[in-house]
Amino acid sequence: MAMTHALRKEDVRRNPLAVWISEVMQFTRDRKALVLGVLVATLVAVVGFSAYTWYQIRQEREAQSALTKAQTALLGATSGGSKNPDEAKKLYAEIIDKYPRTIAAEESLVRLGNLQFDGGKYDEAITAFGRYLTTFSRGRFIVIAGIGKAYAEEAKGDLPAAEKTLSSILERAKDDPLIGEAYTSLAQTYEAMKKRDDALRIYGQIAERFTQTHWAQNALQRMSILKAQ
């Protein structure tokens, strides 16, 4: 039976793990200031990220609380309270300015735009919807904001602006569940502009792409009417 012999320095050198550990220790000894700097920088980054995350959570919580107050003012949900759309608009505007990158601000911009449109404040509606499209370029309500902006532009009589807005939305939100509504709005805008061929083209795309939907049914009806003219 072979005798166990003591581990020699040569054996340690041939051990890759031992060699790596030895080199790391030597590197650390030779570059203490550099290693310390890296550790400090990492710690600062971790602390900074944690602080930012905490700040964002706090901002979102405060924004959501303000959004609830705005909804209460809009719907008159308080005990014995009445609807106050002007107060709701004020609160929505405050949320947008104070918490600009929050989910609550995203929703507030759309709601504010709708209120401005319903009140006949088309310039203000265009501003609110336009701000949404700029600030939340990949937002949840991009199609709604685009259609709202186009409707406000159309209400002002600026059909070319409405056409441009809707065409842009079709490019930016191709897979949005509501994109069929944007197609329909664009076709209707072409009808209002007396661009019969363009309207027929868009209606044809709707009928082909959104089969078995109310958008397709409406498109087929409009195509039949336009072709009979």
PyRosetta script that sets phi, psi and omega in degrees:
from pyrosetta import init, pose_from_sequence

init()
pose = pose_from_sequence("MAMTHALRKEDVRRNPLAVWISEVMQFTRDRKALVLGVLVATLVAVVGFSAYTWYQIRQEREAQSALTKAQTALLGATSGGSKNPDEAKKLYAEIIDKYPRTIAAEESLVRLGNLQFDGGKYDEAITAFGRYLTTFSRGRFIVIAGIGKAYAEEAKGDLPAAEKTLSSILERAKDDPLIGEAYTSLAQTYEAMKKRDDALRIYGQIAERFTQTHWAQNALQRMSILKAQ")
pose.set_psi(1, 130.2)
pose.set_omega(1, -175.0)
pose.set_phi(2, -71.3)
pose.set_psi(2, 143.1)
pose.set_omega(2, 179.1)
pose.set_phi(3, -80.6)
pose.set_psi(3, 139.2)
pose.set_omega(3, 176.3)
pose.set_phi(4, -74.7)
pose.set_psi(4, 128.4)
pose.set_omega(4, -178.8)
pose.set_phi(5, -109.1)
pose.set_psi(5, 156.9)
pose.set_omega(5, -178.8)
pose.set_phi(6, -64.6)
pose.set_psi(6, 145.6)
pose.set_omega(6, 179.3)
pose.set_phi(7, -71.5)
pose.set_psi(7, 120.7)
pose.set_omega(7, -177.8)
pose.set_phi(8, -91.2)
pose.set_psi(8, 161.4)
pose.set_omega(8, 178.3)
pose.set_phi(9, -57.5)
pose.set_psi(9, -36.1)
pose.set_omega(9, -179.7)
pose.set_phi(10, -64.0)
pose.set_psi(10, -35.3)
pose.set_omega(10, 179.0)
pose.set_phi(11, -67.8)
pose.set_psi(11, -40.4)
pose.set_omega(11, 178.9)
pose.set_phi(12, -62.2)
pose.set_psi(12, -41.9)
pose.set_omega(12, -179.4)
pose.set_phi(13, -62.1)
pose.set_psi(13, -31.7)
pose.set_omega(13, -178.0)
pose.set_phi(14, -80.8)
pose.set_psi(14, -8.9)
pose.set_omega(14, 179.2)
pose.set_phi(15, -84.8)
pose.set_psi(15, 111.5)
pose.set_omega(15, -175.8)
pose.set_phi(16, -57.8)
pose.set_psi(16, -40.9)
pose.set_omega(16, -179.1)
pose.set_phi(17, -64.9)
pose.set_psi(17, -43.5)
pose.set_omega(17, 179.5)
pose.set_phi(18, -64.1)
pose.set_psi(18, -39.2)
pose.set_omega(18, 178.2)
pose.set_phi(19, -62.7)
pose.set_psi(19, -43.8)
pose.set_omega(19, -179.1)
pose.set_phi(20, -63.2)
pose.set_psi(20, -45.0)
pose.set_omega(20, 179.3)
pose.set_phi(21, -61.2)
pose.set_psi(21, -42.1)
pose.set_omega(21, 179.9)
pose.set_phi(22, -62.5)
pose.set_psi(22, -41.6)
pose.set_omega(22, -179.2)
pose.set_phi(23, -67.9)
pose.set_psi(23, -38.9)
pose.set_omega(23, 177.9)
pose.set_phi(24, -63.3)
pose.set_psi(24, -42.8)
pose.set_omega(24, 179.6)
pose.set_phi(25, -64.3)
pose.set_psi(25, -39.8)
pose.set_omega(25, 178.7)
pose.set_phi(26, -66.7)
pose.set_psi(26, -40.7)
pose.set_omega(26, 177.9)
pose.set_phi(27, -61.6)
pose.set_psi(27, -42.3)
pose.set_omega(27, -179.3)
pose.set_phi(28, -64.8)
pose.set_psi(28, -41.9)
pose.set_omega(28, 179.0)
pose.set_phi(29, -64.0)
pose.set_psi(29, -39.5)
pose.set_omega(29, -176.7)
pose.set_phi(30, -74.6)
pose.set_psi(30, -24.4)
pose.set_omega(30, -173.8)
pose.set_phi(31, -129.9)
pose.set_psi(31, 52.0)
pose.set_omega(31, -177.9)
pose.set_phi(32, -59.0)
pose.set_psi(32, -42.7)
pose.set_omega(32, -177.6)
pose.set_phi(33, -64.7)
pose.set_psi(33, -41.1)
pose.set_omega(33, -179.6)
pose.set_phi(34, -65.6)
pose.set_psi(34, -46.4)
pose.set_omega(34, -179.7)
pose.set_phi(35, -62.2)
pose.set_psi(35, -43.2)
pose.set_omega(35, 178.8)
pose.set_phi(36, -61.9)
pose.set_psi(36, -40.4)
pose.set_omega(36, 178.7)
pose.set_phi(37, -62.7)
pose.set_psi(37, -40.7)
pose.set_omega(37, 178.9)
pose.set_phi(38, -64.8)
pose.set_psi(38, -42.4)
pose.set_omega(38, 178.8)
pose.set_phi(39, -63.0)
pose.set_psi(39, -43.1)
pose.set_omega(39, 179.4)
pose.set_phi(40, -64.2)
pose.set_psi(40, -44.2)
pose.set_omega(40, -180.0)
pose.set_phi(41, -61.7)
pose.set_psi(41, -41.0)
pose.set_omega(41, 178.5)
pose.set_phi(42, -63.4)
pose.set_psi(42, -43.4)
pose.set_omega(42, 179.4)
pose.set_phi(43, -62.6)
pose.set_psi(43, -43.2)
pose.set_omega(43, 178.8)
pose.set_phi(44, -61.9)
pose.set_psi(44, -42.0)
pose.set_omega(44, 179.7)
pose.set_phi(45, -63.1)
pose.set_psi(45, -42.8)
pose.set_omega(45, -179.5)
pose.set_phi(46, -64.6)
pose.set_psi(46, -45.9)
pose.set_omega(46, 179.3)
pose.set_phi(47, -63.4)
pose.set_psi(47, -41.9)
pose.set_omega(47, 179.4)
pose.set_phi(48, -63.0)
pose.set_psi(48, -42.8)
pose.set_omega(48, 179.5)
pose.set_phi(49, -64.5)
pose.set_psi(49, -41.4)
pose.set_omega(49, 179.5)
pose.set_phi(50, -63.9)
pose.set_psi(50, -41.5)
pose.set_omega(50, 179.8)
pose.set_phi(51, -65.3)
pose.set_psi(51, -41.3)
pose.set_omega(51, 179.5)
pose.set_phi(52, -64.5)
pose.set_psi(52, -42.9)
pose.set_omega(52, 179.5)
pose.set_phi(53, -61.9)
pose.set_psi(53, -43.4)
pose.set_omega(53, 178.1)
pose.set_phi(54, -62.2)
pose.set_psi(54, -41.3)
pose.set_omega(54, -179.9)
pose.set_phi(55, -63.7)
pose.set_psi(55, -43.5)
pose.set_omega(55, -179.8)
pose.set_phi(56, -64.0)
pose.set_psi(56, -41.0)
pose.set_omega(56, 178.6)
pose.set_phi(57, -62.9)
pose.set_psi(57, -42.5)
pose.set_omega(57, 179.4)
pose.set_phi(58, -65.0)
pose.set_psi(58, -43.1)
pose.set_omega(58, 178.3)
pose.set_phi(59, -60.5)
pose.set_psi(59, -43.1)
pose.set_omega(59, -178.7)
pose.set_phi(60, -65.3)
pose.set_psi(60, -40.3)
pose.set_omega(60, 179.9)
pose.set_phi(61, -64.0)
pose.set_psi(61, -44.5)
pose.set_omega(61, 179.1)
pose.set_phi(62, -65.5)
pose.set_psi(62, -39.6)
pose.set_omega(62, 180.0)
pose.set_phi(63, -65.5)
pose.set_psi(63, -41.0)
pose.set_omega(63, 179.5)
pose.set_phi(64, -65.3)
pose.set_psi(64, -36.6)
pose.set_omega(64, 177.1)
pose.set_phi(65, -63.7)
pose.set_psi(65, -42.3)
pose.set_omega(65, 178.1)
pose.set_phi(66, -66.7)
pose.set_psi(66, -35.7)
pose.set_omega(66, 178.9)
pose.set_phi(67, -65.0)
pose.set_psi(67, -38.3)
pose.set_omega(67, 177.0)
pose.set_phi(68, -62.1)
pose.set_psi(68, -41.4)
pose.set_omega(68, 178.0)
pose.set_phi(69, -62.9)
pose.set_psi(69, -40.1)
pose.set_omega(69, 179.2)
pose.set_phi(70, -64.2)
pose.set_psi(70, -42.2)
pose.set_omega(70, 178.6)
pose.set_phi(71, -64.3)
pose.set_psi(71, -38.0)
pose.set_omega(71, 177.5)
pose.set_phi(72, -62.7)
pose.set_psi(72, -42.8)
pose.set_omega(72, 178.7)
pose.set_phi(73, -65.4)
pose.set_psi(73, -38.5)
pose.set_omega(73, -177.7)
pose.set_phi(74, -69.8)
pose.set_psi(74, -40.6)
pose.set_omega(74, -174.7)
pose.set_phi(75, -96.6)
pose.set_psi(75, -9.3)
pose.set_omega(75, -178.1)
pose.set_phi(76, 65.0)
pose.set_psi(76, 43.3)
pose.set_omega(76, -173.7)
pose.set_phi(77, -84.3)
pose.set_psi(77, -1.5)
pose.set_omega(77, 178.6)
pose.set_phi(78, -78.7)
pose.set_psi(78, 162.1)
pose.set_omega(78, -178.8)
pose.set_phi(79, -64.0)
pose.set_psi(79, 113.7)
pose.set_omega(79, 179.7)
pose.set_phi(80, 72.8)
pose.set_psi(80, 9.5)
pose.set_omega(80, -177.2)
pose.set_phi(81, -84.1)
pose.set_psi(81, 162.9)
pose.set_omega(81, 178.0)
pose.set_phi(82, -117.9)
pose.set_psi(82, 161.4)
pose.set_omega(82, -179.7)
pose.set_phi(83, -67.1)
pose.set_psi(83, 137.8)
pose.set_omega(83, -178.4)
pose.set_phi(84, -138.4)
pose.set_psi(84, 78.9)
pose.set_omega(84, -177.7)
pose.set_phi(85, -61.9)
pose.set_psi(85, -30.7)
pose.set_omega(85, 178.7)
pose.set_phi(86, -65.2)
pose.set_psi(86, -41.1)
pose.set_omega(86, 177.1)
pose.set_phi(87, -66.0)
pose.set_psi(87, -38.3)
pose.set_omega(87, 178.1)
pose.set_phi(88, -62.5)
pose.set_psi(88, -44.0)
pose.set_omega(88, 178.7)
pose.set_phi(89, -60.8)
pose.set_psi(89, -40.9)
pose.set_omega(89, 179.0)
pose.set_phi(90, -62.0)
pose.set_psi(90, -44.8)
pose.set_omega(90, -179.5)
pose.set_phi(91, -67.8)
pose.set_psi(91, -39.3)
pose.set_omega(91, 177.0)
pose.set_phi(92, -60.7)
pose.set_psi(92, -43.9)
pose.set_omega(92, 179.9)
pose.set_phi(93, -62.8)
pose.set_psi(93, -38.9)
pose.set_omega(93, 179.0)
pose.set_phi(94, -65.8)
pose.set_psi(94, -40.5)
pose.set_omega(94, 178.2)
pose.set_phi(95, -62.3)
pose.set_psi(95, -44.8)
pose.set_omega(95, -178.7)
pose.set_phi(96, -61.1)
pose.set_psi(96, -41.3)
pose.set_omega(96, -177.6)
pose.set_phi(97, -78.6)
pose.set_psi(97, -37.1)
pose.set_omega(97, -174.7)
pose.set_phi(98, -86.1)
pose.set_psi(98, -32.5)
pose.set_omega(98, -178.5)
pose.set_phi(99, -127.4)
pose.set_psi(99, 62.4)
pose.set_omega(99, -167.2)
pose.set_phi(100, -62.4)
pose.set_psi(100, -26.2)
pose.set_omega(100, -175.5)
pose.set_phi(101, -108.6)
pose.set_psi(101, 15.9)
pose.set_omega(101, -177.5)
pose.set_phi(102, -90.6)
pose.set_psi(102, 164.6)
pose.set_omega(102, 175.5)
pose.set_phi(103, -62.5)
pose.set_psi(103, -36.2)
pose.set_omega(103, 179.6)
pose.set_phi(104, -64.6)
pose.set_psi(104, -38.1)
pose.set_omega(104, 178.4)
pose.set_phi(105, -67.2)
pose.set_psi(105, -37.7)
pose.set_omega(105, 178.0)
pose.set_phi(106, -59.6)
pose.set_psi(106, -46.9)
pose.set_omega(106, 179.5)
pose.set_phi(107, -69.0)
pose.set_psi(107, -37.1)
pose.set_omega(107, -178.5)
pose.set_phi(108, -63.1)
pose.set_psi(108, -37.5)
pose.set_omega(108, 179.6)
pose.set_phi(109, -61.8)
pose.set_psi(109, -43.0)
pose.set_omega(109, 179.7)
pose.set_phi(110, -67.6)
pose.set_psi(110, -44.3)
pose.set_omega(110, -179.4)
pose.set_phi(111, -65.1)
pose.set_psi(111, -39.7)
pose.set_omega(111, 178.4)
pose.set_phi(112, -64.9)
pose.set_psi(112, -42.8)
pose.set_omega(112, 177.7)
pose.set_phi(113, -60.1)
pose.set_psi(113, -41.5)
pose.set_omega(113, 178.8)
pose.set_phi(114, -64.1)
pose.set_psi(114, -42.0)
pose.set_omega(114, 179.1)
pose.set_phi(115, -64.7)
pose.set_psi(115, -41.0)
pose.set_omega(115, 178.8)
pose.set_phi(116, -64.3)
pose.set_psi(116, -41.0)
pose.set_omega(116, 179.2)
pose.set_phi(117, -64.6)
pose.set_psi(117, -46.9)
pose.set_omega(117, -179.5)
pose.set_phi(118, -61.5)
pose.set_psi(118, -28.7)
pose.set_omega(118, 179.1)
pose.set_phi(119, -89.0)
pose.set_psi(119, 6.5)
pose.set_omega(119, 179.1)
pose.set_phi(120, 76.3)
pose.set_psi(120, 12.9)
pose.set_omega(120, 178.3)
pose.set_phi(121, -92.4)
pose.set_psi(121, 75.1)
pose.set_omega(121, -170.9)
pose.set_phi(122, -69.3)
pose.set_psi(122, -37.1)
pose.set_omega(122, 177.5)
pose.set_phi(123, -62.6)
pose.set_psi(123, -43.6)
pose.set_omega(123, 178.9)
pose.set_phi(124, -65.0)
pose.set_psi(124, -37.9)
pose.set_omega(124, 178.6)
pose.set_phi(125, -64.6)
pose.set_psi(125, -43.7)
pose.set_omega(125, 178.3)
pose.set_phi(126, -60.4)
pose.set_psi(126, -40.7)
pose.set_omega(126, 179.5)
pose.set_phi(127, -64.0)
pose.set_psi(127, -46.2)
pose.set_omega(127, -178.5)
pose.set_phi(128, -64.0)
pose.set_psi(128, -48.6)
pose.set_omega(128, -179.6)
pose.set_phi(129, -66.5)
pose.set_psi(129, -38.6)
pose.set_omega(129, 178.6)
pose.set_phi(130, -64.3)
pose.set_psi(130, -38.9)
pose.set_omega(130, 177.1)
pose.set_phi(131, -63.8)
pose.set_psi(131, -38.4)
pose.set_omega(131, 177.0)
pose.set_phi(132, -60.6)
pose.set_psi(132, -48.1)
pose.set_omega(132, -176.7)
pose.set_phi(133, -62.7)
pose.set_psi(133, -28.6)
pose.set_omega(133, 178.7)
pose.set_phi(134, -82.5)
pose.set_psi(134, -45.1)
pose.set_omega(134, -175.3)
pose.set_phi(135, -76.1)
pose.set_psi(135, -40.5)
pose.set_omega(135, -177.4)
pose.set_phi(136, -116.6)
pose.set_psi(136, 67.5)
pose.set_omega(136, -174.7)
pose.set_phi(137, -63.6)
pose.set_psi(137, -20.2)
pose.set_omega(137, 176.0)
pose.set_phi(138, -121.0)
pose.set_psi(138, 29.9)
pose.set_omega(138, -174.7)
pose.set_phi(139, -72.9)
pose.set_psi(139, 169.5)
pose.set_omega(139, -178.0)
pose.set_phi(140, -70.5)
pose.set_psi(140, -25.9)
pose.set_omega(140, -172.7)
pose.set_phi(141, -112.5)
pose.set_psi(141, 28.7)
pose.set_omega(141, -173.7)
pose.set_phi(142, -63.3)
pose.set_psi(142, -39.0)
pose.set_omega(142, 179.4)
pose.set_phi(143, -69.0)
pose.set_psi(143, -42.6)
pose.set_omega(143, 178.8)
pose.set_phi(144, -61.2)
pose.set_psi(144, -44.1)
pose.set_omega(144, 179.6)
pose.set_phi(145, -65.0)
pose.set_psi(145, -40.5)
pose.set_omega(145, 179.8)
pose.set_phi(146, -64.6)
pose.set_psi(146, -44.4)
pose.set_omega(146, 178.5)
pose.set_phi(147, -65.1)
pose.set_psi(147, -41.6)
pose.set_omega(147, 178.7)
pose.set_phi(148, -60.4)
pose.set_psi(148, -43.0)
pose.set_omega(148, 178.8)
pose.set_phi(149, -64.1)
pose.set_psi(149, -42.7)
pose.set_omega(149, 179.8)
pose.set_phi(150, -64.2)
pose.set_psi(150, -40.8)
pose.set_omega(150, 178.1)
pose.set_phi(151, -62.0)
pose.set_psi(151, -41.6)
pose.set_omega(151, 179.3)
pose.set_phi(152, -65.6)
pose.set_psi(152, -40.0)
pose.set_omega(152, 178.3)
pose.set_phi(153, -66.1)
pose.set_psi(153, -39.5)
pose.set_omega(153, 178.0)
pose.set_phi(154, -66.7)
pose.set_psi(154, -38.7)
pose.set_omega(154, 179.0)
pose.set_phi(155, -63.3)
pose.set_psi(155, -28.7)
pose.set_omega(155, 176.5)
pose.set_phi(156, -82.1)
pose.set_psi(156, -6.2)
pose.set_omega(156, -179.5)
pose.set_phi(157, 89.7)
pose.set_psi(157, 9.1)
pose.set_omega(157, -178.9)
pose.set_phi(158, -97.6)
pose.set_psi(158, 75.1)
pose.set_omega(158, -177.7)
pose.set_phi(159, -65.1)
pose.set_psi(159, -39.2)
pose.set_omega(159, 177.4)
pose.set_phi(160, -59.4)
pose.set_psi(160, -37.1)
pose.set_omega(160, 177.9)
pose.set_phi(161, -66.4)
pose.set_psi(161, -40.5)
pose.set_omega(161, 178.4)
pose.set_phi(162, -63.6)
pose.set_psi(162, -42.3)
pose.set_omega(162, 177.8)
pose.set_phi(163, -60.2)
pose.set_psi(163, -44.4)
pose.set_omega(163, -179.5)
pose.set_phi(164, -63.4)
pose.set_psi(164, -43.3)
pose.set_omega(164, 179.9)
pose.set_phi(165, -61.7)
pose.set_psi(165, -47.7)
pose.set_omega(165, -177.6)
pose.set_phi(166, -68.0)
pose.set_psi(166, -38.9)
pose.set_omega(166, 177.8)
pose.set_phi(167, -62.4)
pose.set_psi(167, -38.3)
pose.set_omega(167, 178.2)
pose.set_phi(168, -65.1)
pose.set_psi(168, -41.0)
pose.set_omega(168, -180.0)
pose.set_phi(169, -64.2)
pose.set_psi(169, -38.5)
pose.set_omega(169, 179.3)
pose.set_phi(170, -62.5)
pose.set_psi(170, -30.8)
pose.set_omega(170, 178.6)
pose.set_phi(171, -79.5)
pose.set_psi(171, -35.9)
pose.set_omega(171, -173.1)
pose.set_phi(172, -85.4)
pose.set_psi(172, -24.5)
pose.set_omega(172, -173.0)
pose.set_phi(173, -131.5)
pose.set_psi(173, 51.5)
pose.set_omega(173, -173.4)
pose.set_phi(174, -60.0)
pose.set_psi(174, -32.1)
pose.set_omega(174, -174.8)
pose.set_phi(175, -104.4)
pose.set_psi(175, 10.9)
pose.set_omega(175, 179.6)
pose.set_phi(176, -68.1)
pose.set_psi(176, 140.0)
pose.set_omega(176, -179.4)
pose.set_phi(177, -59.6)
pose.set_psi(177, -22.4)
pose.set_omega(177, -178.4)
pose.set_phi(178, -101.0)
pose.set_psi(178, 10.9)
pose.set_omega(178, -174.0)
pose.set_phi(179, -63.1)
pose.set_psi(179, -26.4)
pose.set_omega(179, 177.3)
pose.set_phi(180, -61.1)
pose.set_psi(180, -31.5)
pose.set_omega(180, 178.0)
pose.set_phi(181, -67.8)
pose.set_psi(181, -37.0)
pose.set_omega(181, 178.6)
pose.set_phi(182, -67.7)
pose.set_psi(182, -40.4)
pose.set_omega(182, 176.0)
pose.set_phi(183, -59.7)
pose.set_psi(183, -46.0)
pose.set_omega(183, -179.5)
pose.set_phi(184, -61.9)
pose.set_psi(184, -42.7)
pose.set_omega(184, 179.1)
pose.set_phi(185, -62.9)
pose.set_psi(185, -39.1)
pose.set_omega(185, 179.2)
pose.set_phi(186, -66.4)
pose.set_psi(186, -42.6)
pose.set_omega(186, 178.4)
pose.set_phi(187, -61.4)
pose.set_psi(187, -40.9)
pose.set_omega(187, 178.5)
pose.set_phi(188, -66.3)
pose.set_psi(188, -35.3)
pose.set_omega(188, 176.7)
pose.set_phi(189, -64.9)
pose.set_psi(189, -41.1)
pose.set_omega(189, 177.1)
pose.set_phi(190, -63.1)
pose.set_psi(190, -37.7)
pose.set_omega(190, 176.1)
pose.set_phi(191, -61.6)
pose.set_psi(191, -44.3)
pose.set_omega(191, 179.9)
pose.set_phi(192, -64.3)
pose.set_psi(192, -28.9)
pose.set_omega(192, 179.6)
pose.set_phi(193, -86.3)
pose.set_psi(193, 1.8)
pose.set_omega(193, -178.5)
pose.set_phi(194, 65.0)
pose.set_psi(194, 29.2)
pose.set_omega(194, 177.1)
pose.set_phi(195, -100.4)
pose.set_psi(195, 77.7)
pose.set_omega(195, -173.8)
pose.set_phi(196, -59.0)
pose.set_psi(196, -46.2)
pose.set_omega(196, -176.8)
pose.set_phi(197, -64.7)
pose.set_psi(197, -40.4)
pose.set_omega(197, 178.6)
pose.set_phi(198, -66.6)
pose.set_psi(198, -39.2)
pose.set_omega(198, 178.3)
pose.set_phi(199, -63.1)
pose.set_psi(199, -44.1)
pose.set_omega(199, 178.4)
pose.set_phi(200, -62.5)
pose.set_psi(200, -38.5)
pose.set_omega(200, 179.6)
pose.set_phi(201, -62.1)
pose.set_psi(201, -46.1)
pose.set_omega(201, -179.0)
pose.set_phi(202, -69.0)
pose.set_psi(202, -41.8)
pose.set_omega(202, 177.6)
pose.set_phi(203, -61.0)
pose.set_psi(203, -37.4)
pose.set_omega(203, 177.7)
pose.set_phi(204, -63.7)
pose.set_psi(204, -39.9)
pose.set_omega(204, 178.0)
pose.set_phi(205, -65.0)
pose.set_psi(205, -38.7)
pose.set_omega(205, 179.2)
pose.set_phi(206, -64.1)
pose.set_psi(206, -47.4)
pose.set_omega(206, -178.0)
pose.set_phi(207, -61.7)
pose.set_psi(207, -34.4)
pose.set_omega(207, -178.5)
pose.set_phi(208, -79.1)
pose.set_psi(208, -39.1)
pose.set_omega(208, -173.5)
pose.set_phi(209, -86.8)
pose.set_psi(209, -34.5)
pose.set_omega(209, -173.8)
pose.set_phi(210, -114.8)
pose.set_psi(210, 52.5)
pose.set_omega(210, -179.3)
pose.set_phi(211, -60.9)
pose.set_psi(211, 151.1)
pose.set_omega(211, 178.8)
pose.set_phi(212, 62.3)
pose.set_psi(212, 30.2)
pose.set_omega(212, 175.2)
pose.set_phi(213, -126.0)
pose.set_psi(213, 164.7)
pose.set_omega(213, 177.8)
pose.set_phi(214, -66.6)
pose.set_psi(214, -25.8)
pose.set_omega(214, 176.9)
pose.set_phi(215, -65.0)
pose.set_psi(215, -43.0)
pose.set_omega(215, -179.5)
pose.set_phi(216, -67.3)
pose.set_psi(216, -42.0)
pose.set_omega(216, 179.2)
pose.set_phi(217, -60.7)
pose.set_psi(217, -45.2)
pose.set_omega(217, 178.2)
pose.set_phi(218, -64.5)
pose.set_psi(218, -39.9)
pose.set_omega(218, -179.6)
pose.set_phi(219, -62.4)
pose.set_psi(219, -43.8)
pose.set_omega(219, 179.4)
pose.set_phi(220, -63.1)
pose.set_psi(220, -39.7)
pose.set_omega(220, 178.3)
pose.set_phi(221, -64.3)
pose.set_psi(221, -44.9)
pose.set_omega(221, -179.6)
pose.set_phi(222, -66.4)
pose.set_psi(222, -38.7)
pose.set_omega(222, 177.9)
pose.set_phi(223, -61.8)
pose.set_psi(223, -40.8)
pose.set_omega(223, 179.5)
pose.set_phi(224, -63.4)
pose.set_psi(224, -41.2)
pose.set_omega(224, -179.8)
pose.set_phi(225, -68.1)
pose.set_psi(225, -43.7)
pose.set_omega(225, -178.2)
pose.set_phi(226, -66.4)
pose.set_psi(226, -39.3)
pose.set_omega(226, -179.5)
pose.set_phi(227, -69.7)
pose.set_psi(227, -25.1)
pose.set_omega(227, 179.4)
pose.set_phi(228, -80.8)
pose.set_psi(228, -13.1)
pose.set_omega(228, -177.8)
pose.set_phi(229, -78.0)
pose.dump_pdb("model.pdb")
